[in-house]
Amino acid sequence: MSRHLDVRAVVLGSRPLGEADRIVVLFTREIGRLDGVVKGVRKTKSRWGGRLEPFNVVDLSLFRGRSLATVTGADLVAGFPQLRTRRASLTAAAVTCEAAARLFGDEEQHERVFNLLCRALKAFDDGFAGPALEAPVTLGAVVKLLHEAGFLPVLDQCACCGHGHQAAAFSAAGGGLVCGECVGEGVPISGAAVEALCDAVAEPLDRLRTLPPTPAVAEGLRHVHALFMHHTGGRLRSLRFTC
Ligand SMILES: [Zn+2]
């Protein structure tokens, strides 16, 4: 295998590495999630280091060393400038990118996830009404990522017994809605939150972006976050619930 690699990637995040370098967390179209090292970031900032800001889509040249891949060049494909001017859009992007970074393992090709991330960032850049955690498009992005990871919440029947009883609660351990007989450790869920979750699964992000924000969406997001924590073992740090 060639040690040089050209990929298109969404920058999910970054963190310092030692005094002068940075690690960029990438989701590539070609090989899925990947960490890349940017050497001497202060020096490269003036050339192309600034193109590696979180939420950018970039074309990258990589050199694969023994452990980590080093970024040797970057061209900007999409920078989503409007996203960066709105707090709600930034929050939605941070939640979505953190979820993607945590749900998928290193170097598993998953082009649908790459495309989903690009669509989500475009939708956040186009804008939406209300706070991020009440916006149907934020819930939609997280639910669709869970779907791609194999953790789509069961919404059309009881996740435990399979019967079509009316939903009484949401069980993260059970994997979705549960009926009155299986309620167990489930958490009560409102009918409006069930509807918000169904919309998040069924509707495209472009459409979800135009739907009004509601507290039921935030409730749905709390249940989905419980499902995320059940599968990943940790919280989404970008989420700041007020209740
Ligand atoms: Zn049941």
Boltz pocket constraint, residues with backbone or C-beta under 6 A from the ligand:
constraints:
  - pocket:
      binder: B
      contacts: [[A, 158], [A, 159], [A, 160], [A, 161], [A, 162], [A, 163], [A, 178], [A, 179], [A, 180], [A, 181], [A, 182]]
      max_distance: 6.0
